[in-house]
Every structure is written in C-alpha cells, then in structure tokens.
C-alpha cells in the first residue's frame, strides 16, 4: 500500500471497509435467523420434526395362558410370523419404469410360488409401491425359512430386498377339542369370544398401552420411549380346577353315547363335593377352538350352564331330604303307593313299577312318583319350594362363565298349587341345569353343605406372583348332616339289585345316585311328548367318603330312553377313570349289589334309633285336585312279532312299550326272546338277534 498512489490506496481501503460491512451485515442476518429458528421458534420446529419421524404405537401385550389343575396348557399365545414388504426398498437403485416393473414381476413369481399365492395377485399388491404392506399373514415354518433364504444375499445370488418377517400373536389350544366349550376362543381382533376367554378377557389381555416410537423407512420399530417392561404389561395366567384327563374321558364318553343312543346333545359335570371344584365340564357336540370358524354356533354352547331341562326323578332325593329335615317323614316309614295308579281328582298318576307299601329308600330305588308326591304334599308347598331354593335351584350358581341359566322353579307372582307341588316333587314343571344338579347332589354328599362352584383355581401375573386364589367356600347348610347321611344310604339302593340304576354300579365302591327319565314338552301341542325324553343320572362315589360327584344328561335319545340304562353306564365309566386319576383305590370289602327290602333298608342301618312304622299304622294320604298326567302303564303286555325289522324299528317299538332291548348283531331281526305273543311286564329285557339280509 506504501508504493501505491495515496488516492488509490484510500479507494482500496474504502472498498475493503464496504465489503467487510456487507459481510458483517450478512453474517449478522444469518446469526439472527439461526437464533430465531433455534432459540425463539425452537420448540415449535422441534415438535414438527418429532411429529414427522415419530409414530404413536398401540402395543398389545402377550395374552395370558390358561392351564388345567396339573399345569397342562389349555390355551397359549404363540408368535406366528407374517410377511411384510417395502416395495420402494425392493426397487431401490433400479433406473427406469420398465426395469422396475421387471424386478417386481420377477419377485411376484418367486414369492407367489413360495407362499402358494397367485403371482398376479402378488404383483397387484407390489404395484402399489408402498413403503409398507402385508403380503401374507401367519405363514408356516417352511415358508418362513424360504423367505429368509431369498432375502439373504449370502444364501441367494439374486436376493429380494424389502422383505421382513414380523411376529403376529395367535391363540393356540394344544388340547384341541378338550374343554373347548369351557374355554371359548379369541377372535382375530384379539378379543375373547365365548367361555373363559370372554369372561376373563380383561385379565388375560393385560394392559394395552400407547407409546411413541421411531420407525425406520421399512416401518419397523427401532426405538420407543417409556420404561414399562413387557412383563409388567402381559396378561395374567389362569389355572383352572379342570383335570384334562377327566375332561377328556368325559367328552369321549359323551360322544360315544351320542353315537350309540342317537341323542340330540349331551352334557356332564364332575366335581369334588368337599370343595366345589369342577373337575370336568363336558358338552357334546363340541368344537375345536383352533378352527372355531368351521364349527356350528350351537356346538360352541356350554350346555351344563346354559341349557335348562325338566330334571324328572333326580329331584326326588332333594324332596325326601327336605321332608326328613322338616320331620314330616321318618327314614323307614312306609308309604302306600296305590299299586302304581293314583287318582287325584279327575287325573291319574302312574308309576313304572307297580308297588303297594314302600319305604323312602324303596321309593328312590323304584323311582315311585306316587310315593314322592305324597311325601311332598305332607311336607307342604312352602317348605318344598324353600328347600329347592336352598339346594340352589332357581338361581345361577355364580360360576364365571357367560350365559349361565338360573333355571325355573315357579312364576314369581304366585305360589305352587297342589298339582304343581306334586309335579315339582318328582321334577316336572321346573327346570334346572346340569351344574345345578351336580352341586345339589354334592351338598348331600358333603353332609348337607352347599358349596360355591370353583372353576378358576388361581390367577398369576407374568412373573409368577399369585394375584387371586380361590378356596372352598360353603354357601349355606341345606339340610342337617344326619339327614344328608340318611339320604346317602337310601341312594345306595338305587344302584343295587331291584333299583333303577344298577348299570351305574362300580365294582369295589359303594355308589349313591339317582336316575331320571323325564318327558319333554312338545312345543307344538304344549303337552308332554310320548317320544322325546331326557335321560339322566347324578350320583357320587364312594358313598361313605365321597370324592366325586358326576351328573350326566342325555337329551332326546332315540335308541332307548331310561336314565339308568343310558346315563348310568356313562357315569360308571367316567367315575371309574376319574377315581383312578385321583388315586382313589377300590375297597374290597364294599358289598355287592343286593335286593333292598324293608328288612335290610340302608336307612334303617343309618338311623337304627328310629323304629320302622308298620304299614297298618300309616293312614292312606288322600289329596284332592289334579296331578301329573303320565302315560298309562299296563300290568302286562303282549310281545309283538318284530322279526324282519331293522335295529332302529325294533328298538323304537320296544321303547314305546316300556321294554328294554338287548341287541346282538346287525341287519334284520331273525330271533327274539321271549317269543312273539309272550305276556311280559314293563321293564322286561327282550333279547334281539339281527343278521345281515341276504
């Protein structure tokens, strides 16, 4: 600058000053803008940026599992892989629309062959060129491995980019049909439907939360805030009182009985009378929760708690128990049963077995309607109704299953009239459920104490901590212990010689139980049908120290109709298997079935302090008014000639006549014993021999 002309030097200094001023002004503007963006408007821009790269994620925790009493899994949630595709990633680096289309078509062919999908369908999905789309949900293990191979550059020379396998939770039922009607199922939206899946949906689903997370360009979660662990959000595990082994046996026996007797449906309840724990609750037909979409909605009904029916003679033990407790009946008092026909007003009541004087034990063993109604009318309508309510009839049991029916005892607006009292005493004109029957019989087995039913043993969180545990709880005392014990001894006569339930006898055990063959009301006529029946048996074993109560209900059997012949064998087979599972051994000193007479009445043994009343000391009970109308029973029948008929035709003919068929062979009837034309009484067994027609 010293060698320059002073004027030129000053000009240069002026230009440098102006340039520096301009640069300083520009830099100041940049700094000011940066200050405004990052400091003054910083929160707003940060929120906008976060909203662009963050997603609100609805996180569904793992659904809790369901186990039986021994820890056998009945319902679990498993992760089944599903295939998603990022189409933009698939064609990244490929220039030109035609080249990209070729890449997508090639991928469509390969993916379609691997996933058993139409290549054109795959191409239509890929042609949308979305960053995220589901290509196929819930794929198999072989398909998953093939996808991993074709997306790995080390294993495939021409890998397909943009493929991702993601876990998709699915409910799985390892035991398939076992307990299906009790468990219910889970819909694709993750909500429980039917059964325990619905009743315990909130506990099983756990805590569903919403979190903020970062997703990569494939849409995968790479970060989420919050400090909740999966264990803290997962649903609770449920342990039931059901025993899978007993449940399986019960369902097998019900299915076999449906095939053998061609019943409309069947149900069974097995429980521990000491605690009220449900060991088995079976329905037939049933369904497989894994394939619930292929089942009939009617097969998904849990019949032991939803289906009401007129119980018939299984109500007689409860009538007698109430009469004993009220003091209107003595254990060995004789009741005149009118030789099987009793006129009440203008209506006649019939007994299947023609008898004169019967003790309460014999009334149960022979299932006398006349003897039972006389006991009930002596007890009185208010006491009978109150007694049935104490046994739990007419109200829901409180079991945690949806759709439970409470049954019907009578209209709320008025009490029973005499005919209704007579009907109710032997189970007509009222309705109950199989579960109610089992619990009521359990009350007699446990010394007159009615327990609350227990189906859920405990709830535990995902870390194994017990949240809730249910223990035995007595709802109320129904009858005194001595009365319950007396009825128990009476019920042992039902399965002994001369009783209606000999088919339910179990070698080595004393069995107490009651049979029933109840007519159904025909909805078209409003009268009792002569062809539709409900055959049932409810009992417990061992009679001296009860460990198991089983109630069996068979609806509308075609082959046969009597509860002792149809439901009794189901009880025996289920009870035998259950006792083995429970470790209850037979007693070699248990008596063999014998014919019960007044001289060896079990009630006399149990209540030997009470003197039997002689028949002459008991006045005849006369009650005016109408009564139950039943089919008349002839003193003797002439056996028809059934030769040449099919099995079904022969059985139906004998069943309508009150005779018991014994079937041998298949085809057409060739021989029968007794011979055609023979005089037989109701209940006689007729041996039928069938041979294939030539």
Beta strands, then each sheet from edge to edge (+ up, - down):
strand 1: 54-59
strand 2: 66-67
strand 3: 73-85
strand 4: 133-136
strand 5: 163-172
strand 6: 185-186
strand 7: 192-193
strand 8: 209-215
strand 9: 221-224
strand 10: 237-240
strand 11: 265-272
strand 12: 277-284
strand 13: 334-336
strand 14: 341-344
strand 15: 347-350
strand 16: 357-359
strand 17: 449-451
strand 18: 456-460
strand 19: 466-469
strand 20: 474-477
strand 21: 511-521
strand 22: 528-541
strand 23: 548-555
strand 24: 637-638
strand 25: 660-664
strand 26: 668-673
strand 27: 679-680
strand 28: 685-691
sheet 1: 1+ 8- 9+
sheet 2: 4+ 3- 2+ 10+ 18- 19+
sheet 3: 4+ 3- 5+
sheet 4: 6+ 7-
sheet 5: 12+ 11- 23+ 22- 21+
sheet 6: 13+ 16-
sheet 7: 14+ 15-
sheet 8: 17+ 20-
sheet 9: 24+ 27-
sheet 10: 25+ 28+ 26-
end
